[in-house]
Structure formats: structure tokens, C-alpha cells
């Protein structure tokens, strides 16, 4: 920061940090609708959504690998499609755990 910028901040703090002109504020943040599929234009609407269990990431400590086992609710053969762009997914590993033997 320049000395002039620092002087401006110090003067603002010394004045009691007054609130600025409300007309200069940006509009409120627009959050996406909860539960809305936001990638429909790129990927189409999903046929089935598998939700993982919640997991809290600690603010400090060692890196942790989360390995949830999630019931898919799928009972018949299905084809899966990956996202069409690498920008949508980062470091995802998926595996299938069979719970019973299939004969044949």
C-alpha cells in the first residue's frame, strides 16, 4: 500500500470508522437457489442425484482423505456420464462397492 492509502485508512479509523454513502454500496449478493441444478444448460437435467453424507473439514491439522460409502439407490443397470469439462470437477475418485455376488 502507498503511504497515501495508509494515511487514508488511518484517518478513517481515527474518525471512528464511519459508514460510507449507502448509494455507493454494491447490491446484495445473489445466492443460487438451494436444490437447483445449476449445470442444466451444460449437462442437461440429471436422471439421478447421489448425495454424499456431510463432512466438516477442520480448520487446522493434517490433510484428511474422506472416504464415504453412500447408498446410490440404484437397483438396475445404468450408464454413467462424466462431466464434459474438467472445469466442473476436481480430484474426484469414484469406485463401485458390490454388496453381493452376481452369478454368471
C-alpha positions as a Markdown table, in Angstrom:
| # | Residue | x | y | z |
|---|---|---|---|---|
| 1 | Unk | 0.0 | 0.0 | 0.0 |
| 2 | Unk | 1.1 | 3.5 | -0.7 |
| 3 | Unk | 1.7 | 6.0 | 2.2 |
| 4 | Unk | -1.3 | 7.9 | 0.9 |
| 5 | Unk | -3.5 | 4.8 | 1.1 |
| 6 | Unk | -2.3 | 4.1 | 4.6 |
| 7 | Unk | -2.9 | 7.7 | 5.7 |
| 8 | Unk | -6.5 | 7.4 | 4.3 |
| 9 | Unk | -7.2 | 4.3 | 6.3 |
| 10 | Unk | -5.7 | 5.7 | 9.5 |
| 11 | Unk | -7.8 | 8.8 | 9.1 |
| 12 | Unk | -10.9 | 6.7 | 8.6 |
| 13 | Unk | -10.2 | 4.6 | 11.7 |
| 14 | Unk | -9.3 | 7.7 | 13.8 |
| 15 | Unk | -12.7 | 9.2 | 12.8 |
| 16 | Unk | -14.5 | 6.2 | 14.3 |
| 17 | Unk | -14.7 | 4.2 | 11.0 |
| 18 | Unk | -17.9 | 6.0 | 9.8 |
| 19 | Unk | -20.2 | 4.2 | 7.4 |
| 20 | Unk | -19.9 | 5.4 | 3.8 |
| 21 | Unk | -22.6 | 6.5 | 1.4 |
| 22 | Unk | -25.2 | 3.7 | 1.1 |
| 23 | Unk | -25.7 | 4.6 | -2.5 |
| 24 | Unk | -22.1 | 3.5 | -3.3 |
| 25 | Unk | -22.7 | 0.0 | -1.9 |
| 26 | Unk | -23.0 | -2.9 | -4.3 |
| 27 | Unk | -26.3 | -4.7 | -4.5 |
| 28 | Unk | -26.9 | -7.7 | -2.2 |
| 29 | Unk | -25.2 | -11.0 | -3.1 |
| 30 | Unk | -27.4 | -13.3 | -5.2 |
| 31 | Unk | -27.1 | -16.8 | -3.9 |
| 32 | Unk | -28.2 | -19.8 | -6.0 |
| 33 | Unk | -31.5 | -21.5 | -5.2 |
| 34 | Unk | -30.9 | -24.4 | -2.8 |
| 35 | Unk | -31.5 | -27.7 | -4.5 |
| 36 | Unk | -31.5 | -26.2 | -8.0 |
| 37 | Unk | -29.3 | -28.0 | -10.6 |
| 38 | Unk | -27.1 | -25.2 | -11.9 |
| 39 | Unk | -25.4 | -27.0 | -14.7 |
| 40 | Unk | -28.5 | -28.0 | -16.7 |
| 41 | Unk | -27.5 | -25.9 | -19.7 |
| 42 | Unk | -24.1 | -27.7 | -20.0 |
| 43 | Unk | -25.0 | -31.2 | -18.8 |
| 44 | Unk | -28.8 | -31.5 | -19.0 |
| 45 | Unk | -31.1 | -32.3 | -16.1 |
| 46 | Unk | -29.8 | -35.2 | -14.0 |
| 47 | Unk | -31.7 | -38.5 | -14.1 |
| 48 | Unk | -30.4 | -39.4 | -10.6 |
| 49 | Unk | -28.6 | -37.5 | -7.9 |
| 50 | Unk | -26.5 | -39.3 | -5.4 |
| 51 | Unk | -25.9 | -37.2 | -2.3 |
| 52 | Unk | -23.0 | -37.8 | 0.0 |
| 53 | Unk | -23.1 | -37.5 | 3.7 |
| 54 | Unk | -21.9 | -34.2 | 5.3 |
| 55 | Unk | -18.4 | -33.8 | 6.4 |
| 56 | Unk | -16.7 | -30.9 | 8.3 |
| 57 | Unk | -13.2 | -30.0 | 7.3 |
| 58 | Unk | -11.1 | -29.0 | 10.3 |
| 59 | Unk | -9.5 | -25.5 | 10.1 |
| 60 | Unk | -6.2 | -26.8 | 11.2 |
| 61 | Unk | -4.3 | -30.1 | 11.2 |
| 62 | Unk | -3.1 | -32.7 | 8.6 |
| 63 | Unk | -4.7 | -33.2 | 5.2 |
| 64 | Unk | -7.6 | -35.7 | 5.5 |
| 65 | Unk | -9.0 | -38.1 | 2.9 |
| 66 | Unk | -12.7 | -38.5 | 3.2 |
| 67 | Unk | -13.9 | -41.9 | 2.0 |
| 68 | Unk | -17.7 | -42.1 | 2.4 |
| 69 | Unk | -19.8 | -45.1 | 1.4 |
| 70 | Unk | -23.1 | -43.8 | 0.0 |
| 71 | Unk | -26.1 | -45.9 | -1.0 |
| 72 | Unk | -26.9 | -44.9 | -4.6 |
| 73 | Unk | -30.5 | -46.1 | -4.5 |
| 74 | Unk | -29.9 | -47.6 | -8.0 |
| 75 | Unk | -31.3 | -51.1 | -8.3 |
| 76 | Unk | -30.9 | -51.6 | -12.1 |
| 77 | Unk | -28.1 | -51.4 | -14.7 |
| 78 | Unk | -27.3 | -47.7 | -15.5 |
| 79 | Unk | -24.9 | -45.9 | -17.7 |
| 80 | Unk | -23.0 | -43.0 | -16.2 |
| 81 | Unk | -21.7 | -39.9 | -17.9 |
| 82 | Unk | -18.8 | -37.8 | -16.7 |
| 83 | Unk | -18.9 | -34.0 | -16.8 |
| 84 | Unk | -18.0 | -32.8 | -20.3 |
| 85 | Unk | -15.5 | -30.3 | -19.0 |
| 86 | Unk | -12.6 | -30.6 | -16.5 |
| 87 | Unk | -13.6 | -27.2 | -15.0 |
| 88 | Unk | -16.5 | -28.8 | -13.2 |
| 89 | Unk | -14.8 | -31.4 | -11.1 |
| 90 | Unk | -11.6 | -31.5 | -9.1 |
| 91 | Unk | -9.9 | -34.6 | -7.6 |
| 92 | Unk | -12.9 | -36.9 | -7.7 |
| 93 | Unk | -12.3 | -40.7 | -7.3 |
| 94 | Unk | -15.3 | -43.0 | -7.7 |
| 95 | Unk | -15.5 | -46.7 | -7.1 |
| 96 | Unk | -18.3 | -49.2 | -7.0 |
| 97 | Unk | -18.6 | -51.5 | -4.0 |
| 98 | Unk | -20.6 | -54.6 | -4.7 |
| 99 | Unk | -22.5 | -55.9 | -1.7 |
| 100 | Unk | -23.5 | -59.3 | -3.1 |
| 101 | Unk | -22.1 | -61.7 | -5.7 |
| 102 | Unk | -23.6 | -61.7 | -9.2 |
| 103 | Unk | -23.9 | -65.2 | -10.8 |
| 104 | Unk | -23.0 | -65.8 | -14.4 |
